[in-house]
Amino acid sequence: MISPLFCAPPDAVIVVGAGLSGLLSAYLLEQQGQSVLLVESRDRVGGRVLSDAAHTVAPFVDLGPSWLWPSLNERLSHWTHALDLMLFPQYQRGAALVEMPNHDIHRYGATFGQEPQSQRLAGGVGALVHALMARLERTQLLLNTAVTHIRHQAEGGVALSVEGPQGVQQWHGAAVIVTLPPRLLAHRIRWAPELPASLTDQWQRSPTWMAGQAKLVAAYDTPFWREAGLSGDASSRVGPLVEIHDACDASGQSAALFGFVGVPAHWRAKMGEAELIERCLQQLVRMFGPQAAQPAWVQLKDWAQDPHTATPADALPVNSHPVPQPRALPAPWAELAFLAGSEFADDFSGYLEGAVRSAEAAVSAWRAQAPAGLNPL
């Protein structure tokens, strides 16, 4: 476990961002015998992975990504096994519902099939984050700390200016791995010497996957929809939720529904969180009955309003996964700065699998430039 008293040596590798890519990068660097300084602007680790506790009714519910597909997600599957995490299939037994524009509810005898079937992690995707955190021993973690500048040092290495609880500070490292999404990276961090304008312009045009989205989770005392022969799968042409699914735990005892909000980000901001939640609950009542009116716990996460994830440009709807961004940087950065994060993955960009692959690729690229004598990956 990370020690709060650990002090990063000057030859540490600095990792910017403590989401899945950043945590896995730190863990892989430690496996090389490397000390790490992990810098995170939020007050928590995980990035876009957010598994909140929903009272005692639903111990963990995902307000960020929920699903993985082991047969497709080779590297993510490897790490779930390596970290002794348990998977279970997304619940799909029972009927599905569709809400029509006139508010009529159509019930279909079978749910919408998925092939391959989505899987979920026991304890939420946050279990993956916590498992990595628990294995870090040579990493110093700085929370509530934003990186503002990255500078090349003539004598070697990098210097980072950060703003945090202790004010403005400067940290030095042998190299840096940056795991922010391209658009946020271009928006937040300045480089000296500057990167080519063509590259930062390209980053600005690269949407951050799910940054403009919002997700609602409602936890209940019992999975009453299952008792009514429903799978929890539903879609709506009215909204505000456009897609709904069962979010119970593996046993089905911790009961919850989750839905993706289809109202654009600017309308969500204008409407306000309280009204949007109320309208979502009214919709759940229309579709699943009066028992949906009084959840034991309800939470809305609007990622477009999260400055650690989204920029104003991310308020625009995105209907396709981001195009993978090139990771190579020009001189003098090529041997000192490495890019990770899901949008920088060669494949599965925007997915958890992409976050894992990009971390592995960044650490491999760093290792190719690092001094000889390191332990192999």
C-alpha positions in Angstrom: 0.0 0.0 0.0 1.2 3.5 -0.7 2.9 5.1 2.3 2.0 8.8 3.0 5.6 9.2 4.4 7.3 8.1 1.2 9.4 10.7 -0.5 9.9 10.4 -4.2 13.7 10.4 -5.2 14.8 12.7 -8.0 15.2 9.8 -10.4 11.5 8.8 -10.0 9.3 8.5 -13.0 6.4 10.9 -12.7 2.9 9.6 -13.7 0.3 12.3 -14.4 -3.2 11.0 -13.7 -4.3 8.3 -11.3 -7.0 6.7 -13.4 -6.7 3.1 -14.5 -3.9 3.9 -17.0 -1.9 5.8 -14.4 -2.3 3.2 -11.6 -1.3 0.4 -13.9 1.6 2.4 -15.2 2.8 3.0 -11.6 2.5 -0.7 -10.9 4.4 -1.8 -14.0 7.1 0.8 -13.2 7.4 -0.6 -9.7 7.9 -4.1 -11.2 11.0 -2.6 -12.9 12.3 -1.5 -9.5 11.4 2.1 -10.3 10.1 4.7 -7.8 7.1 6.6 -8.9 5.4 10.0 -8.2 1.7 9.7 -9.1 0.0 13.1 -9.5 -3.8 13.3 -9.5 -5.9 16.5 -9.7 -9.0 14.8 -8.1 -9.4 14.1 -4.5 -9.6 10.4 -5.3 -8.0 7.8 -7.6 -9.8 6.1 -10.5 -10.4 8.9 -13.1 -13.4 7.9 -15.1 -13.7 4.8 -13.1 -16.1 5.6 -10.2 -17.8 2.9 -8.1 -19.8 4.6 -5.3 -21.2 3.0 -2.2 -25.0 3.2 -2.4 -25.8 2.8 1.3 -26.0 -0.8 2.4 -28.6 -1.6 -0.3 -26.1 -1.7 -3.2 -22.6 -1.7 -1.8 -20.9 -0.7 -5.1 -22.5 0.8 -8.2 -20.6 2.0 -11.3 -21.1 5.7 -12.2 -18.5 5.3 -14.9 -17.7 2.2 -17.0 -19.5 -1.0 -16.0 -18.8 -3.7 -18.6 -16.0 -5.7 -20.0 -15.8 -8.6 -22.5 -13.1 -11.2 -21.5 -13.2 -12.8 -24.9 -12.4 -9.5 -26.6 -10.5 -7.6 -23.9 -7.4 -9.8 -23.7 -5.2 -7.5 -21.6 -8.0 -6.4 -19.2 -8.9 -10.1 -18.8 -5.3 -10.8 -18.0 -5.2 -8.2 -15.2 -8.6 -9.2 -13.7 -7.2 -12.7 -13.3 -3.8 -11.5 -12.1 -5.4 -9.4 -9.4 -7.8 -12.2 -8.3 -11.0 -10.3 -9.3 -14.3 -12.0 -9.8 -16.5 -11.4 -12.9 -20.2 -12.1 -13.4 -22.4 -11.8 -16.4 -24.7 -8.8 -16.9 -28.3 -9.9 -16.0 -30.3 -10.6 -19.1 -33.2 -12.9 -18.0 -36.7 -11.6 -18.5 -38.5 -9.2 -20.8 -37.3 -5.9 -22.1 -39.2 -2.6 -22.3 -39.4 0.1 -25.0 -41.0 3.5 -24.3 -42.5 5.0 -27.5 -42.8 8.7 -28.3 -46.4 8.7 -27.1 -45.3 7.2 -23.7 -46.8 3.8 -24.6 -44.7 1.0 -23.0 -44.0 -2.0 -25.2 -43.0 -5.2 -23.5 -40.9 -7.8 -25.4 -40.8 -11.4 -24.3 -37.0 -11.6 -24.4 -34.3 -9.0 -23.5 -31.9 -7.5 -26.0 -29.2 -10.1 -26.7 -25.5 -9.2 -26.4 -22.9 -11.2 -28.1 -20.5 -11.7 -26.5 -22.3 -11.1 -23.2 -21.2 -8.2 -21.1 -19.4 -9.0 -17.8 -19.2 -7.0 -14.7 -16.7 -6.9 -11.8 -17.8 -7.9 -8.3 -17.4 -4.7 -6.3 -17.7 -2.6 -9.4 -14.9 -1.5 -11.7 -13.5 0.3 -8.7 -12.3 -3.1 -7.5 -9.7 -3.1 -10.2 -8.5 0.4 -9.1 -8.4 -0.7 -5.4 -6.5 -3.9 -6.3 -3.8 -1.9 -8.1 -3.6 0.6 -5.3 -3.1 -2.1 -2.7 0.0 -3.4 -4.6 1.8 -0.1 -4.9 4.8 0.1 -2.5 7.3 2.6 -4.2 4.8 5.2 -5.3 4.1 8.6 -3.7 0.5 9.8 -4.4 -0.4 13.4 -4.6 -4.1 14.1 -4.7 -5.8 17.5 -5.4 -2.7 18.4 -7.3 -2.9 19.6 -10.9 0.1 19.6 -13.3 0.3 22.9 -15.2 3.7 22.8 -16.9 6.2 20.1 -18.1 9.7 21.4 -18.8 12.7 19.7 -20.4 15.8 20.0 -18.2 19.1 20.7 -20.0 20.9 18.4 -17.4 18.4 15.6 -18.1 15.0 14.6 -16.9 11.9 16.7 -16.6 10.5 19.3 -14.2 6.8 19.6 -13.5 5.0 22.6 -12.0 2.0 21.6 -10.0 -0.7 23.4 -8.0 -2.0 21.7 -4.9 -2.7 22.0 -1.2 0.8 23.3 -0.7 0.6 25.9 -3.3 2.7 26.0 -6.4 5.5 23.4 -6.4 8.1 22.0 -8.8 8.9 18.3 -8.9 11.8 16.7 -10.8 11.8 13.3 -12.4 13.8 11.1 -14.8 10.8 10.9 -17.1 7.1 11.5 -17.2 4.1 9.4 -18.3 1.0 11.5 -19.0 -2.3 9.6 -18.9 -4.8 12.5 -19.5 -7.2 12.3 -22.5 -5.8 14.3 -25.5 -8.2 17.2 -25.3 -7.8 17.6 -21.6 -4.0 17.4 -22.0 -4.0 20.2 -24.6 -6.4 22.2 -22.4 -4.4 21.9 -19.1 -0.7 21.5 -19.6 1.9 23.7 -21.2 5.2 22.3 -22.4 8.7 23.9 -22.6 9.9 23.6 -25.3 6.4 23.7 -26.8 5.0 20.9 -28.8 4.1 21.4 -32.4 0.8 23.4 -32.8 -0.4 20.8 -35.3 -0.2 18.1 -32.6 -2.0 20.1 -29.8 -4.6 21.2 -32.4 -5.2 17.5 -33.2 -5.6 16.8 -29.5 -8.1 19.6 -29.1 -10.2 18.0 -31.8 -10.1 14.5 -30.2 -13.2 14.0 -28.0 -12.8 12.4 -24.6 -15.0 9.3 -24.6 -18.0 9.6 -22.4 -17.0 13.1 -21.2 -20.2 14.6 -22.4 -22.4 11.9 -20.9 -24.3 11.5 -17.7 -25.3 8.3 -15.8 -28.0 7.8 -13.2 -28.1 4.9 -10.7 -31.1 4.2 -8.4 -30.8 1.5 -5.7 -33.8 -0.2 -4.2 -34.5 -2.6 -1.3 -35.4 -5.4 -3.7 -35.0 -6.1 -7.5 -38.8 -5.7 -8.0 -38.4 -5.7 -11.8 -37.0 -9.2 -11.7 -40.0 -10.3 -9.7 -42.2 -8.9 -12.4 -40.4 -10.9 -15.1 -38.3 -8.0 -16.4 -34.6 -8.1 -17.1 -34.1 -4.4 -16.3 -33.2 -3.7 -20.0 -35.1 -0.8 -21.4 -34.9 1.9 -24.0 -36.9 5.1 -24.4 -37.6 7.5 -27.2 -38.9 10.0 -24.6 -36.2 10.2 -22.0 -34.5 11.6 -20.1 -33.0 8.1 -19.8 -32.5 6.6 -23.2 -31.0 3.2 -22.2 -31.5 1.4 -18.9 -30.0 -1.8 -17.4 -30.0 -3.9 -14.3 -27.2 -2.9 -11.9 -27.6 -5.5 -9.2 -24.7 -7.4 -7.7 -23.8 -11.0 -8.6 -26.2 -12.4 -6.1 -29.1 -10.1 -7.1 -29.6 -9.1 -3.4 -28.1 -5.6 -3.9 -30.7 -4.1 -6.2 -30.2 -1.2 -8.6 -31.0 0.1 -12.0 -28.8 2.4 -14.1 -29.5 4.5 -17.1 -27.7 6.7 -19.6 -29.1 10.2 -19.8 -30.0 11.3 -23.4 -30.6 15.0 -22.7 -27.7 17.1 -24.1 -25.2 18.5 -21.6 -26.2 22.1 -22.0 -29.8 21.2 -21.2 -28.7 19.1 -18.2 -26.8 22.1 -16.9 -29.8 24.4 -17.5 -32.3 22.0 -15.9 -30.2 21.3 -12.8 -29.4 18.1 -11.0 -32.4 17.9 -8.7 -35.0 18.3 -11.5 -33.1 15.9 -13.8 -33.1 13.2 -11.1 -36.8 13.8 -10.5 -37.6 13.4 -14.2 -35.6 10.3 -14.4 -37.4 8.8 -11.4 -40.8 9.7 -13.0 -39.6 7.9 -16.1 -38.6 4.8 -14.1 -42.1 4.8 -12.6 -43.7 5.0 -16.1 -41.6 2.0 -17.2 -41.2 -0.2 -14.1 -44.1 0.8 -11.9 -44.7 2.7 -8.7 -42.1 0.8 -6.7 -39.5 2.7 -8.7 -40.6 6.0 -7.2 -38.8 5.7 -3.9 -35.2 4.5 -4.3 -33.2 3.9 -1.1 -30.3 5.8 -2.9 -30.0 7.7 -6.2 -27.0 9.3 -7.7 -26.4 11.2 -10.9 -22.9 11.6 -12.3 -22.7 14.2 -15.1 -19.3 13.8 -16.5 -19.7 16.9 -18.7 -19.7 19.0 -15.5 -16.5 17.3 -14.2 -13.6 19.6 -14.9 -11.2 16.7 -14.3 -12.7 14.9 -17.2 -14.3 17.3 -19.6 -13.6 20.6 -21.3 -16.3 22.9 -22.6 -15.8 21.3 -26.1 -16.9 17.9 -24.6 -20.4 19.2 -24.1 -21.2 18.4 -27.7 -22.6 14.9 -28.3 -20.2 12.2 -29.6 -21.7 9.2 -31.3 -18.5 7.2 -32.2 -15.4 6.1 -30.4 -12.4 8.4 -30.6 -9.8 7.8 -33.2 -6.6 6.5 -31.5 -4.1 9.3 -31.1 -0.4 8.7 -31.9 1.8 8.3 -28.8 5.2 9.3 -30.2 6.4 12.8 -29.3 9.0 14.8 -31.2 12.5 15.7 -29.9 13.5 16.5 -27.2 10.5 14.8 -25.6 10.7 11.4 -27.4 13.0 9.9 -24.7 11.5 11.7 -21.7 7.7 11.9 -22.1 5.3 9.0 -22.8 1.6 9.1 -23.4 -1.0 6.7 -22.0 -4.8 6.8 -21.4 -7.5 5.1 -23.3 -7.7 7.6 -26.1 -4.0 6.9 -26.8 -4.5 3.1 -27.2 -3.8 1.6 -30.6 -7.0 -0.4 -30.2 -10.1 -0.3 -28.0 -9.8 3.4 -27.7 -12.2 4.8 -25.1 -12.7 1.4 -23.4 -11.1 0.0 -20.2 -9.2 -2.3 -22.4 -7.7 0.7 -24.2 -6.6 2.2 -20.8 -4.8 -1.0 -19.9 -3.1 -1.4 -23.3 -1.9 2.2 -23.4 -0.3 1.9 -20.0 1.5 -1.3 -21.0 2.7 0.4 -24.2 3.9 3.6 -22.4 5.9 1.7 -19.8 7.4 -0.5 -22.6 8.4 2.6 -24.5 9.9 4.1 -21.3 11.8 0.9 -20.6 13.3 0.9 -24.1 14.9 4.3 -23.3 15.8 3.5 -19.6 19.2 2.4 -18.4 20.1 -1.3 -18.9 19.8 -3.8 -16.1 16.1 -3.5 -15.3 14.0 -6.5 -14.7 11.9 -7.6 -17.7 8.2 -7.0 -17.9 
